[in-house]
Every structure is written in C-alpha cells, then in structure tokens.
Amino acid sequence: QVQLVESGGGLVQAGGSLRLSCAASGSVFSISVMGWYRQAPGKQRELVALMDNGGITSYGVSMKGRFTISRDNAKNRAYLQMNSLKLEDTAVYYCYAGGTLRDAWGQGTQVTVSS
C-alpha cells in the first residue's frame, strides 16, 4: 500500500500564494500518477492537478494558469504551487496517488483564503 502525508496548508489572503507538499511512502514503486483533489463544504471532491510519471499534467479548469503541480520522483514527493488564490479556493486539499495498487489518499490539509 501507499501512504500519503500532506503539509503546507493554512490561511492566506486573497491574491496570495501557498505551496502544498505530499510525501509518499510504502509501495511507491506502484505509483504511476500523483496529484491533488479538493473538497469544499457542501461540494463534491474535484480535480485540482495530476502528474504522471512521464511528467504529463492535467488541471481542473478553474486552476489553470494559477496552480502548478510538480514532482520529485527521487524523494517520492508531489508539490502544488498555488498563486493568485481566490476565496473559492477555500477547501480541504487531498493528495492522491494511483497506479497498480489501490488508490491512495492523504488525510487532507485545510486551505482557507480570506478577503
């Protein structure tokens, strides 16, 4: 199995930036894609960004141009740089890893954007 631990959430003013980190452990050899989802109160979980082992990325529509995903495969880490944050970016952000084993999810980290 793969275990994921996020860090880097917090409170930020609108227009500011935050960087999230996700550390993977366990059966990391099985991972083919890592990334981030988020869930706001009363809403469904939605895609933020994914990156496969080849560096191919995909982003949620509202994140394009503001968020950037990156990975350090040697350290089994994924990062999410979030710029120009908006009030509607407030959510719990979950790290995700998929591959040959069961999908793995982190415990989530709260991001709160204030006006």
N, C-alpha and C positions, 0 to 999 in steps of 0.2 A: 504494500500500500504506500501511498504518497501522503505525507503530512505537509501542510502549508501554514505559515505564520506570517500575518501581515503586520506592518508597522508604518507609522508616518501620518496617520490621520490627525484631525484636530479642528480647531476653529480658525477661520480665516475670513477676512473681509472680502466683499465682492470686488472682483478685479485682481485679487491676489493669486498666489501660487502655492501649491503643495506638491510634495513628492511622496508617493507611496512605495513601499518595498514589500516584497514577498519572498520568503525563504522556503525552499522546498527541501524535504529530507525523506529518507526511506527509499523506496524503489524508483529513484529519479531516472534511471535508465529507461523506464517505461513511458516517460513524458514525451509527447510529440507537439503539444501546444500548451502555452501558459497565457494567462491574461487576467482580466478583471471584469466583473459584473458589479452592478449596484442595485440597491433596492431602497426606494424612498417610502415613507409611511403611506400605507393605503394603495401602493402601486406594485405592479409586478416587477420581478427582477429583470433587468435589462442589460444587454451587452454594452460594455464600455470599450474594451480593446482586447484583441488577441494577437499573439505572435507565435508562429510555428517554428520548428527547429531550423528551418531554412531562412527565417527572417521575414517571411510573408506576414503582413499585418492586415487586420480588419478592425474597423472602428464603428461605434454607434454613430448615427447620423449627427446628433447634436454635439458630439465630441470632436468631430473632425476639425483640424486646424487649431484646436486648443489643447488637446491631450496628446501625449506621445508615450507609446509603450516601448520598452527596451528590455533586453535580457542579457544576463551574464551567465552563459551556459557553464562556464568553468566553476562558478560559485553557486549554480542552481538557484539563481535569483531572477526575479522579474521586477520591473520598476514601472511606475506610472507617473509621468510628469504632467501636472495639471496646471495650466495657465489660464488667465482671464476667467477665473471662476465666477459663476453666477449663482444667485440664490437657489435656482432649480437644480444645481449640482449637489445640494444637500442630500445625503443618503448614507447608508452603510455600504461600504465597498468591500467586495469579496474577491479574494484571489481564487483563481481556478486553474486546474491542471487536468489535461485529458491525454489519453494515449491508449496503451494496450491493456491497462488495468482500469478498474472502476474510477470514474471521475472523482477528483478530489476538490474540496472546498476549504478555504480558511475560515476562521471564526468571524471575520469581518472587522472592519475598522471604520469608526464614525468620521465622516467629513461634514462639517457644518459651515455653511457660508452665510455670513451676516451682512446686513446692509450698513 
